[in-house]
Amino acid sequence: MTISACDRAREAMSDYLAGDVLPDELAALEAHVAECAACGAEIDRVILQDRAIGELVGISLAESLKGRVRSGLAKVQAARRLRLRRILFVAATILVAVGASAVWMQLPSGEVPAIATLDVSRGEVLLTTKSSASPAARGMPVAEGQGLQTRGAESRAVLRYPDGSEFELRGDTTLDHLSDLPAAGKRAFLARGTLRATVVPQPAGRPLVVTSPQADAKVVGTRLRLIVGAKSGDETRLEVETGKVRLARTLDGASLDVSAGFFAVARKGTPLLAQPLPIAVQTIVVEAGDTLDLKEDLVLSGADTMEVRGTAEKHCTLRGNRHRIRTSGEWSGKLRISHCDIAELGDLVVFTPQGRITSQAHALELTAAKDAEIVVEQSTFHTSSSVSLRLDGTSTARFADNTSSADSIVWVDKAVEKSVPFFAATGTSIAPKVFRGNRIYKSNVQISGKNWTIGGATDAESNLIIGYRAGIFAYGEGTVVRGNYLHCLMPRTPEYPYWSQVATFTTAKGALAEHNVIRDGEWIVQFVEGEFRNNLICDINDHNLLRNSSTGRIHHNIFVAGRPDHPPGSQSGCIFIVYAPREGETGAEIFNNTFDAGGVLNIPGIEANPGALVKSLRNNVFFNFPHQEKYLRSAQAMIRPIWTEPLTEPGPAQLGYADYNAFYSPAAKVKKNYALSVAGKTERRDAGFALNDLPRGGAPNEQVDPKFKGPIPTAFLFQDEDIKSGKVTVSKMLAHYRDLYTPGPGSPLIDAGDPADGEGTDIGAVDAGKPAPHK
Amino acid sequence: MENELDLLTRAKKGDAPAFERLVTPQLPMLFAYSRAICLDFHAAQDVVQETAIIAFRNLNHLFPEADFSTWLRAIARRQALEARRKLHRFARFAEEAVERAYQDPDAPAVLAQRKLLGDCIRALGERVQGVVEEHYFRGSRLSEVATRLKTSVSAVKQLLYRGRKMLEECVKKRLITEQSS
């Protein structure tokens, strides 16, 4: 008897389910299934049987599983109670700790909360308690009562508090008794050495106090340097760069306020006087063709300026050696980097054992105030970390024509909370800012400041963001996101067996997003609460092509299924309206879009949660949806309530207006156009509810071929490599797709749109009678 | 009877017994699903426990559009994939088939099979039944079953394969009988 390939494949499938298949058998099975439809169907049957047996086993294990769940929950509850006890313990101890903080020193460090994080650790750095000292590494939390020591001239440590204040220790320095109690504020004892403190404004009545053997320096918010024992060991010198510091001599209680630009020395027998301090503005210039090798973090403050003056012919080189360029305290200077090859700038993120990011070590970490200016252009980032900007005052930024290569060390993970954006910008500056012409090949761009232009009107200004967790998330009002290409890669590999919470595009209220090509993601577009128009959205994975609140204007977009590179999960509609209208929201407007399900998506065109509202649904084409009788738990329909809700007749009144739409899904087993309704109107009888859907005046659920010019693509038509090389541009891609989805000769879409949008308006994203939109 | 929404509201406030009542009906499905992905009886039980813990800790992150059992399955999927990464190679086509098989939590075909499978397993011949029970219900690896039955692993694989086919036939016959009566 000969065994057929199908028999062998089915036996291998049985072995696979038993967890005991050999690699070559698995490879042969995969190859066979790819070609044999009968075995593909057989596998569905076998796995359904496996589910039934598995659930039967699960029922037999019910008590044991329940017991395990109960014990797991008990552990969670116990951990919650412990956390609560710690909070109560801290609160109670505050009463004791005022004036007696040494109590904390006697506590084991594991029992007290961390107050700050060690953000830089170079050379010999020790974390100390009253009775011990152990080596300290970047990212380590420093707890109440602990101290820090740096040893040797080259050693350096930076301790960063959650509010942004920081202490920098250099050389042989000992800082003890670190404390940050809610009732008392930040405290530290500088036993010896040099401490530079940058202190953000502290809460009223809780100044930061650094004590030395000779004096107390009381700080509300400033930048200062405190030096103990620099010469004879019996003096404390205070230098104030910004703000004002009260220095009180311990010996006799004498005190004085030392202002910015002054210093004072607390020493026995010397008058306590403030004297002028020469503060030099640092200017760093790297001329064209030169190299800058960082030996430590390059720190800008005050009005410091840095210029890297590369040219197209003579690039500069910046070797970071895992150090960073960052600001300290208020910085209102200028940073200009042009034509620079940047390597190893910034360091890897550090995680706590629980997987939380504790230290990021950005390549550029700049907080800009007043009229500071940041320009980074025509530069490449190799094996470097991320860029983090905070722009306040009227500060500006221009980040243009840079490349961050795929060898970037920006951390990207299958879990979203462990992933870091390549470029992040926040701050209150409303000055115009620019992010354009960049090539980002790992991670994404997150901008929450206002008035950014991301991309631009020409192809040269397009940002190309391609790679793991690629995307643009622009949360600021007045921001324009135009003409970008985003392709989020989500390969399933042993390193990335799954991807979680992958969105690729977001814009907020008051923002405009247009002419972008956006591919891949679990929610490819997640919340566009302003204007979202003339975009191409492609390659759906789990969930939605677009997920939104009951707001926003979504129009003239082409949504296509593409070829999803992901197993089907909990997919839901092409557009899912998640929330009921919140204050000031009147419902989403969805008009003149073309939805092409490519014959592969058994999902609704529009799906809405209870209470969610679509204000206007008009002039859209819903094309080639292979609808089956059932959609997860209930019957299928094109415009419908969430999948957990059964369909009713009429459907819930969650459409404000729905007319002039076209439906055509020849392969669908079920053709139901509307399972949501317009209040007070009857489908196909009343204007405003499908009366003018195609064919005009037809029966409910009637459909008509839109006769696109075509040919309709089954997969995305362009290659990333061609896009990276510039062979294919964003405008070329958009023009090609718009041409394919233009109504062809004899198309019923032509001039059949809502006359309220202008006489001769076509249905769908592309109007045959009008010039294509710019880009 | 307590409804899911009430239990969910209470569980979100930290009520562990309410959460336990909410999750208990889902446990057999979660176990079967996790096992189908990580292909390991014991790891699947760990996955179920871990899934429940993660869900309890993160209930406030449950999307408003999400169905509770689907959400649990999504968590279990992540956990099971992690477990599988340590245990086995995986086949993409099988994974897709698993997703299809579990998409409908109340799939009538599964409920019908589950009802009849117990009798069908008992009707298997002693040797095949032994392999099915050892492997599925006691979580024994095929090599362990082979040692116990004093036979080779490939013989156990054959018995299991035959067992699956016989069960399919048995369920099919009984369904026809049920329908005709």
Interface residues (C-beta under 8 A of the other chain):
Chain A: R10 E11 M13 S14 D15 Y16 L17 A18 G19 D20 V21 P23 L26 L29 E30 V33 A34 G40 I43 D44 R45 V46 I47 L48 Q49 D50 R51 A52 I53 G54 E55 L56 V57 G58 I59 S60 L61 A62 S64 L65 K66 R68 V69 R70 S71 G72 L73 A74 K75 V76 Q77 R80 R492 P494 P497 Y498 S500 P567 P568 G569 S570 S572 F576 V578 Y579 N609 K630 L632 R633 I642 W643 T644
Chain B: G14 A16 F19 E20 V23 T24 L27 P28 M29 L30 F31 A32 Y33 R35 A36 L39 D40 F41 Q45 V48 Q49 E50 A52 I53 F56 R57 F63 P64 E65 A66 D67 T70 R73 A74 R77 R78 L81 E82 R84 R85 L87 H88 R89 F90 A91 R92 F93 A94 E95 E96 A97 V98 E99 R100 A101 Y102 Q103 D104 P105 D106 A107 A109 V110 Q113 R114 L117 G118 V132 H135 Y136 F137 R141 L142 S143 V153 K157 Q158 L160 Y161 R164 L167 E168 V171
